[in-house]
Amino acid sequence: MQIADNTVVSLHYELLDSKGELIEKTEAPIEYLHGGYDGIFSLVEQALQGKNVGEVCDVYLQPADAFGEYDASLVRIEPLARFPPKVEVGMRFEGEAEGSEEALIYTVTDIADKKAAVDGNHPLAGMVLCFHCTIEAVRAATAEEIEHGHAHGAHGHHH
């Protein structure tokens, strides 16, 4: 079966930076509902259209096609008193961007002088990436998956 709209695609992938360094790799295949449901990067979905099980695909993603451009305005310095007592670099917290009600995940990037630097950018923002994948399986989506807009997996519906 070829990948087409309203099919569930199972694939293994590796995400590499512009130097070919591995960022992330799947141990088990992931599944997504193909056909504009936002379950995978749009350019990856376009490249996979019409492909078959066993085929390999490489898609190069500019920042705008992946996690966005790096936005320096999303870096903030906050008083350490606003955080839990044992805050550490690398911890993540939900917060709002200044002048917006949009919730972002901020990562603590530095702690000094009773202040914490936090960054609301995705860790891969601003990076050119290579999405390398191998198609493991393709099946027709169920009516429920199409209605919900995502694949449900082998064990039924779960979010």
C-alpha positions as CSV (number, residue, x, y, z in Angstrom):
1,M,0.0,0.0,0.0
2,Q,1.3,3.5,-0.9
3,I,1.3,6.4,1.4
4,A,-1.8,8.6,0.6
5,D,-4.3,10.8,2.4
6,N,-6.0,9.0,5.3
7,T,-3.4,6.3,5.7
8,V,-1.5,5.6,8.9
9,V,2.2,5.6,8.3
10,S,4.7,3.9,10.6
11,L,8.3,4.9,10.3
12,H,11.7,4.9,12.0
13,Y,13.5,8.2,11.8
14,E,16.8,10.0,12.7
15,L,17.0,13.7,13.1
16,L,20.4,15.2,12.2
17,D,21.8,18.7,12.4
18,S,23.4,20.5,9.5
19,K,26.8,18.8,10.2
20,G,25.2,15.3,10.2
21,E,25.4,14.9,14.0
22,L,22.6,12.8,15.4
23,I,20.1,14.7,17.5
24,E,17.4,12.1,18.0
25,K,16.6,8.6,16.8
26,T,13.6,6.4,17.3
27,E,14.0,3.0,19.0
28,A,10.4,1.9,18.0
29,P,8.6,3.2,15.0
30,I,6.3,6.2,15.3
31,E,2.9,6.4,13.6
32,Y,1.1,9.4,12.2
33,L,-2.1,10.0,10.2
34,H,-1.1,11.2,6.7
35,G,-3.1,13.9,4.9
36,G,-2.6,17.3,6.5
37,Y,-3.4,16.4,10.1
38,D,-0.2,18.1,11.4
39,G,1.1,14.8,12.8
40,I,4.5,15.3,11.2
41,F,6.4,18.2,9.5
42,S,4.6,19.3,6.4
43,L,7.6,18.9,4.1
44,V,8.2,15.4,5.4
45,E,4.6,14.5,4.7
46,Q,4.9,15.9,1.2
47,A,8.1,13.9,0.5
48,L,6.4,10.7,1.8
49,Q,3.3,11.0,-0.4
50,G,3.2,8.0,-2.8
51,K,6.1,6.1,-1.2
52,N,5.9,2.4,-0.2
53,V,7.0,0.2,2.8
54,G,10.8,-0.2,2.9
55,E,11.6,3.1,1.1
56,V,14.0,5.6,2.6
57,C,13.5,9.3,2.5
58,D,15.7,12.3,3.5
59,V,14.1,15.7,3.9
60,Y,16.1,18.8,4.7
61,L,14.2,21.3,6.8
62,Q,15.0,25.0,7.2
63,P,14.1,26.5,10.6
64,A,10.8,27.8,9.3
65,D,9.8,24.3,8.2
66,A,10.7,22.7,11.5
67,F,10.9,24.5,14.9
68,G,11.0,28.1,13.8
69,E,13.6,30.8,13.8
70,Y,15.4,31.5,17.1
71,D,13.7,34.5,18.8
72,A,15.9,36.3,21.2
73,S,12.9,38.1,22.7
74,L,11.9,34.8,24.3
75,V,14.9,34.8,26.5
76,R,14.2,36.4,29.9
77,I,15.9,37.0,33.2
78,E,13.7,36.2,36.2
79,P,14.2,36.5,39.9
80,L,15.1,33.1,41.4
81,A,12.3,33.6,44.0
82,R,9.8,33.0,41.2
83,F,11.0,29.3,41.0
84,P,10.8,26.3,43.2
85,P,13.6,26.1,45.9
86,K,15.7,23.5,44.0
87,V,15.6,24.9,40.5
88,E,18.4,23.7,38.2
89,V,19.7,24.4,34.7
90,G,17.7,22.3,32.3
91,M,14.4,22.4,34.2
92,R,11.4,23.4,32.2
93,F,8.4,25.5,33.2
94,E,5.3,26.7,31.5
95,G,4.8,30.5,31.1
96,E,3.4,33.2,28.9
97,A,5.4,35.2,26.4
98,E,5.5,38.9,27.2
99,G,2.5,40.7,25.8
100,S,0.8,37.4,24.9
101,E,-1.5,34.9,26.4
102,E,0.3,32.1,24.5
103,A,1.7,29.4,26.8
104,L,5.3,28.5,26.1
105,I,7.7,26.0,27.7
106,Y,10.7,27.9,29.1
107,T,14.0,26.1,29.8
108,V,16.3,27.3,32.6
109,T,19.6,28.0,30.8
110,D,21.6,29.7,33.6
111,I,21.4,30.6,37.3
112,A,23.5,33.4,38.8
113,D,23.2,36.2,41.3
114,K,19.7,35.1,42.5
115,K,18.4,35.2,39.0
116,A,17.5,32.6,36.4
117,A,17.8,32.9,32.6
118,V,15.0,31.2,30.8
119,D,14.5,30.5,27.1
120,G,11.1,30.0,25.5
121,N,12.5,28.9,22.2
122,H,12.3,25.2,21.2
123,P,15.8,23.7,21.8
124,L,16.0,23.1,18.0
125,A,14.8,26.6,16.9
126,G,17.0,28.2,14.3
127,M,18.6,24.9,13.2
128,V,18.7,23.4,9.7
129,L,17.7,19.7,10.1
130,C,17.8,16.5,8.1
131,F,14.9,14.1,8.8
132,H,16.0,10.7,7.6
133,C,13.3,8.0,7.7
134,T,12.5,4.4,6.7
135,I,8.9,3.5,6.1
136,E,7.9,0.4,8.1
137,A,4.2,0.1,7.5
138,V,1.3,1.8,5.8
139,R,-2.4,1.0,6.5
140,A,-5.8,2.6,5.8
141,A,-6.9,4.8,8.7
142,T,-10.0,4.0,10.6
143,A,-13.0,6.2,10.5
144,E,-12.4,7.1,14.2
145,E,-8.8,8.1,13.4
146,I,-9.9,10.3,10.6
147,E,-12.6,11.9,12.8
148,H,-10.1,12.5,15.6
149,G,-7.3,13.7,13.2
150,H,-4.6,11.4,14.5
151,A,-3.4,7.7,14.5
152,H,-4.6,5.7,17.5
153,G,-1.9,3.0,17.4
154,A,-2.1,-0.8,17.9
155,H,-3.8,-0.6,21.3
156,G,-6.7,1.7,20.3
157,H,-7.4,5.3,21.2
158,H,-5.1,7.1,23.6
159,H,-3.8,10.7,23.8
